[in-house]
């Protein structure tokens, strides 16, 4: 087990894990070439594996680029208008912005190199320069400063689009812009899916899983077969997988239902790839799967726009929280240090979004030599492990304040299901095994506070009933989550905590 002084699983260690892939003997071999690691990894492996919480959408970035272009155009309009050519300025901006959109300069197709991108951008910019120049000449008020301003603006936008292309290309190279999927079913349908992925670059196919390993090949078009569906449920690569795609034959409806029932416990969304039509239909279906809109079988869809709003809310509240709570955190840190020997902070590996392992920070509230990293023994009333200062900071939840830094890192959110320790036990049984839908609470980033907390489910989950209640409230929140609901939870957190003297914390 990883020492608690080490950081949580990261992309680099995950890449190293997959390179050696010891989870399944089926991962070895195949793929050609002299590099056995490359053969095991398959043809789609990105430079590093990025957790799904850090995945971004190229479309959202492209919209951001377009906003910057509009701001630049407005700036040029102001400058040229000051020089006495408002009509030319307006025509230049309008022509450039319309032409950039019409020529697909914000599309950024996969496998498009820089010259091809500039081939879409430069004609749009040239059209704007031509229209504006003609307007100035026709007006009979041509002057060198105006031409120089328009020419400089045109060059600046061309340079910006080279930068935009570089940002997209770099993101795809790192794996932060291309969704990762695994395929269930070593079938001809899976081969069609992988073939479409090779043509389009819409997704990275990290591996294939199939229950009939005795009949399955070692790889499909270079993508390794990593094991059966039981191996899929616990595979360490899953926090880096955006979607699980079932690729059995569309006529095998009974098999599809069995797989959905079995894999529905995963936090990863499930999709179905249907073997209907030709290569063009396969490419279109894969594009919709990558965007999350094709035959969704399970999971809670969260739009990129929604995720960005929640992230913005997290950052604003966290910065305000650190500003207000900073002095109190210094006082608590000093009190913890003076109260008992040991470090100020307690760090514990817990489940994050999509079952990612994260290292959660708290002020230490227990005696250092009695710390329980795996939560095998949950907190109880008058627990002899809790220090004097620990009793106070646990009762007031001040021990949780360092998790604001987890929020800043993007590992947690202000509002969400509370993160539970990996391997946490309830009555001697691992809590995750008491509720079939337990992993559903990991379909959203864990939170500093949450819907369950303000509804009375706080502290330990020391009975099967308390586990079921916690999971039910967490899933309810995920299904209802909104900007305004988060504000309500934040507003209700302090009065709920201060008014609750019965919960063991």
Rosetta blueprint (number, residue, H / E / L):
1 X L
2 X L
3 X L
4 X L
5 X L
6 X L
7 X L
8 X L
9 X L
10 X L
11 X H
12 X H
13 X H
14 X H
15 X H
16 X H
17 X H
18 X H
19 X H
20 X H
21 X L
22 X L
23 X L
24 X L
25 X H
26 X H
27 X H
28 X L
29 X L
30 X L
31 X L
32 X L
33 X L
34 X L
35 X L
36 X H
37 X H
38 X H
39 X H
40 X H
41 X H
42 X L
43 X L
44 X L
45 X L
46 X L
47 X L
48 X L
49 X L
50 X L
51 X L
52 X H
53 X H
54 X H
55 X L
56 X L
57 X L
58 X H
59 X H
60 X H
61 X H
62 X H
63 X H
64 X H
65 X H
66 X H
67 X H
68 X H
69 X H
70 X H
71 X H
72 X H
73 X H
74 X H
75 X H
76 X H
77 X H
78 X H
79 X H
80 X H
81 X H
82 X H
83 X L
84 X L
85 X L
86 X H
87 X H
88 X H
89 X H
90 X H
91 X H
92 X H
93 X H
94 X H
95 X H
96 X H
97 X H
98 X H
99 X H
100 X H
101 X H
102 X H
103 X L
104 X L
105 X L
106 X L
107 X L
108 X L
109 X L
110 X L
111 X L
112 X L
113 X L
114 X H
115 X H
116 X H
117 X H
118 X H
119 X H
120 X H
121 X H
122 X H
123 X H
124 X H
125 X H
126 X H
127 X H
128 X H
129 X H
130 X H
131 X H
132 X H
133 X H
134 X H
135 X H
136 X H
137 X H
138 X H
139 X H
140 X L
141 X L
142 X L
143 X L
144 X H
145 X H
146 X H
147 X H
148 X H
149 X H
150 X H
151 X H
152 X H
153 X H
154 X H
155 X H
156 X H
157 X H
158 X H
159 X H
160 X H
161 X H
162 X H
163 X H
164 X H
165 X H
166 X H
167 X H
168 X H
169 X H
170 X H
171 X H
172 X H
173 X H
174 X H
175 X L
176 X L
177 X L
178 X L
179 X E
180 X E
181 X E
182 X E
183 X E
184 X E
185 X L
186 X L
187 X L
188 X H
189 X H
190 X H
191 X H
192 X H
193 X H
194 X H
195 X H
196 X H
197 X H
198 X H
199 X H
200 X H
201 X L
202 X L
203 X E
204 X E
205 X E
206 X E
207 X E
208 X E
209 X E
210 X L
211 X L
212 X L
213 X L
214 X L
215 X L
216 X L
217 X L
218 X L
219 X E
220 X E
221 X L
222 X L
223 X E
224 X E
225 X E
226 X E
227 X E
228 X L
229 X H
230 X H
231 X H
232 X H
233 X H
234 X H
235 X L
236 X L
237 X L
238 X H
239 X H
240 X H
241 X L
242 X L
243 X E
244 X E
245 X E
246 X E
247 X L
248 X L
249 X L
250 X L
251 X L
252 X L
253 X H
254 X H
255 X H
256 X H
257 X H
258 X H
259 X H
260 X H
261 X H
262 X H
263 X H
264 X L
265 X L
266 X L
267 X L
268 X L
269 X E
270 X E
271 X E
272 X E
273 X L
274 X L
275 X L
276 X L
277 X L
278 X L
279 X H
280 X H
281 X H
282 X H
283 X H
284 X H
285 X H
286 X H
287 X H
288 X H
289 X H
290 X H
291 X L
292 X L
293 X L
294 X L
295 X L
296 X E
297 X E
298 X E
299 X L
300 X L
301 X L
302 X L
303 X L
304 X H
305 X H
306 X H
307 X H
308 X H
309 X H
310 X H
311 X H
312 X H
313 X H
314 X H
315 X H
316 X H
317 X H
318 X H
319 X H
320 X H
321 X H
322 X H
323 X H
324 X H
325 X H
326 X H
327 X H
328 X H
329 X H
330 X H
331 X H
332 X H
333 X H
334 X H
335 X H
336 X H
337 X H
338 X H
339 X H
340 X L
341 X L
342 X L
343 X L
344 X L
345 X E
346 X E
347 X E
348 X E
349 X E
350 X E
351 X E
352 X L
353 X H
354 X H
355 X H
356 X L
357 X E
358 X E
359 X E
360 X E
361 X E
362 X E
363 X E
364 X L
365 X L
366 X E
367 X L
368 X H
369 X H
370 X H
371 X L
372 X L
373 X L
374 X L
375 X L
376 X L
377 X L
378 X L
379 X L
380 X L
381 X L
382 X L
383 X L
384 X L
385 X L
386 X E
387 X L
388 X H
389 X H
390 X H
391 X H
392 X H
393 X H
394 X H
395 X H
396 X L
397 X L
398 X H
399 X H
400 X H
401 X L
402 X L
403 X H
404 X H
405 X H
406 X H
407 X H
408 X H
409 X L
410 X L
411 X L
412 X L
413 X E
414 X E
415 X E
416 X L
417 X L
418 X L
419 X L
420 X L
421 X E
422 X L
423 X L
424 X L
425 X E
426 X E
427 X L
428 X L
429 X E
430 X E
431 X H
432 X H
433 X H
434 X L
435 X L
436 X L
437 X L
438 X H
439 X H
440 X H
441 X H
442 X H
443 X L
444 X L
445 X L
446 X L
447 X E
448 X E
449 X E
450 X L
451 X H
452 X H
453 X H
454 X H
455 X L
456 X L
457 X L
458 X L
459 X L
460 X L
461 X L
462 X L
463 X L
464 X H
465 X H
466 X H
467 X H
468 X H
469 X H
470 X H
471 X H
472 X H
473 X H
474 X H
475 X H
476 X H
477 X H
478 X H
479 X H
480 X H
481 X L
482 X L
483 X H
484 X H
485 X H
486 X H
487 X H
488 X H
489 X H
490 X H
491 X H
492 X H
493 X H
494 X H
495 X H
496 X H
497 X H
498 X H
499 X H
500 X L
501 X L
502 X L
503 X L
504 X L
505 X L
